[in-house]
Amino acid sequence: MKGKDNPDSLRVLIAGGGPAGCACAISLAHMGAMMGRELSIVLFEHKQYGIHYNQCMGVLSPPIETILSEHLGLRLPVELVQRTIEGYWLHSEHNSIHLTNHSGEHSEHSMATRRVLLDRYLLTQALKAGVEVYPNRVIDVEFCDGGVCVYTEGGSFEGDMLVGAFGLDRQLGDVLHRRTGYRAPDFLETVITKIHPGQHNVEAQKNNIHAFLPADPAIEFAALTPKGNHITALVAGQRVTGKTLREFLDSSLCSRVMNFPYQIDDLYKGSFPICPAKRFYGDNYITIGDSAGLLRPFKGKGINTGLLSGWYAAKSILERGVSREALSRVEIDFAEQIGDLWYGRAARAMAGVMARFSLLDPVLEAARRSPQLSQALFDSVSAQDTYRNIIHRIVGSPSTLTSLASESVKWLVNGRPQREQ
Ligand SMILES: Cc1cc2nc3c(=O)[nH]c(=O)nc-3n(C[C@H](O)[C@H](O)[C@H](O)COP(=O)(O)OP(=O)(O)OC[C@H]3O[C@@H](n4cnc5c(N)ncnc54)[C@H](O)[C@@H]3O)c2cc1C
């Protein structure tokens, strides 16, 4: 039965069961029960987690445990954590620095997980909360009579509201664009693989993630993350291919870390958004997570923002309704994320230009001498703080600026600094 037949009832159709879709489904179920609402929540997810892959590094950043417990009433199962991340190596073309957290403010560590197991856990929790889950792909949507009709490979479904949590699925993005004017966010391409260099070489990384900002214009950034028994390698850029990843792994930059023989597993293609989607909500629909473009540049915290946006969307739907006007409030709820995307874009553009011209080398050198700059780089790479705060901290610290200026001058006069590691 649709909600318009009974004003207190509501049927929400969710396309996609990643972190954003599951968080929205679970939050609707929990909050709806507390409010005494008659709710029907239907979620469509065609992937079988474990058989199909998820093109993600699976690094969970703080405050993931707080988000899970305070917003979703869930606990992160310890068996999902393959490794606790204690630090980061940041590599520019000719320099490297080890970064750890020296701020007393954020004491939680990031954690490396197997992403499909996290997705499977969240979907199981949605089922437990009473959500109807169908293993179907959504192929079309129509909006009429104050509601929505969703067409799937397993039949059609009517509801009051569509929640688009389909990541960057281009097919469904195009459908929504035709029906509503929604425009999917621009994105960067990624290629990811697993490397099995033997347990000894995985352990040699000592629970550190390696992040690379190479001068090669084909690559915006690259990363190596030690997992349980392998290392996950990633390259990201406007147009990256399997060849880009192989060339990066064979490069002298990467051999600073991967100085051992290795074989690569299958390659996985993916993408992540680099700006907010246009018209990400309207009458009877809202998009969340990657579909809404809510992802911090350089990949960080996409899982966290997906979970939070799902929770905010559920709250908004239940408290205010399903009209465009009622949903417009989410712009305020998402303000921190959306606002920070612009700071992140500025940081990304600056890092890109500096990497191309090897200007990051003196920045890393300056960070060795400046604890504030080192902490700012740690917060940026580990996604522990917003780009807005990080940029303000750097610009507002005369000692950091002096250190940056003096290392840059030294580098220009004396040439390349000595590389650590
Ligand atoms: C290479 C790479 C590495 C990353 N590493 C990290 C990291 O380490 N840490 C981190 O926090 N973030 C990381 N991210 C970002 C993170 O993966 C995303 O931000 C996060 O998964 C967004 O969650 P979501 O639910 O919005 O979308 P997704 O996780 O993409 O979920 C969308 C779901 O919708 C389903 N779907 C799509 N189309 C349909 C359809 N038509 N019908 C039904 N279902 C559909 C998909 O099968 C999928 O399960 C990474 C991203 C990439 C590309």
The ligand as a Gaussian input file, in Angstrom:
#p B3LYP/6-31G(d) Opt

LIG

0 1
 C       39.487000       2.574000      -5.726000
 C       38.728000       3.162000      -4.588000
 C       39.219000       3.060000      -3.304000
 C       38.495000       3.581000      -2.244000
 N       38.983000       3.436000      -0.988000
 C       38.284000       3.901000       0.063000
 C       38.751000       3.705000       1.385000
 O       39.793000       3.087000       1.607000
 N       38.007000       4.192000       2.411000
 C       36.831000       4.847000       2.213000
 O       36.196000       5.283000       3.202000
 N       36.350000       5.046000       0.966000
 C       37.038000       4.571000      -0.102000
 N       36.542000       4.720000      -1.367000
 C       35.244000       5.383000      -1.535000
 C       34.117000       4.427000      -1.132000
 O       34.265000       3.180000      -1.770000
 C       32.776000       5.044000      -1.501000
 O       32.760000       6.415000      -1.191000
 C       31.622000       4.353000      -0.742000
 O       31.583000       2.994000      -1.095000
 C       30.299000       5.029000      -1.079000
 O       29.233000       4.257000      -0.607000
 P       27.862000       4.256000      -1.430000
 O       26.941000       3.374000      -0.665000
 O       27.455000       5.626000      -1.742000
 O       28.212000       3.603000      -2.850000
 P       28.746000       2.112000      -3.212000
 O       29.575000       1.574000      -2.122000
 O       29.296000       2.258000      -4.559000
 O       27.410000       1.273000      -3.236000
 C       26.485000       1.381000      -4.268000
 C       25.756000       0.066000      -4.380000
 O       24.681000       0.232000      -5.283000
 C       24.587000      -0.929000      -6.067000
 N       23.928000      -0.557000      -7.313000
 C       24.443000       0.196000      -8.326000
 N       23.551000       0.321000      -9.305000
 C       22.450000      -0.365000      -8.911000
 C       21.205000      -0.606000      -9.526000
 N       20.922000      -0.122000     -10.737000
 N       20.308000      -1.371000      -8.866000
 C       20.607000      -1.879000      -7.636000
 N       21.775000      -1.664000      -7.001000
 C       22.689000      -0.921000      -7.643000
 C       26.025000      -1.385000      -6.256000
 O       26.071000      -2.766000      -6.556000
 C       26.656000      -1.036000      -4.927000
 O       26.665000      -2.116000      -4.040000
 C       37.243000       4.220000      -2.458000
 C       36.752000       4.321000      -3.745000
 C       37.471000       3.793000      -4.806000
 C       36.907000       3.881000      -6.207000

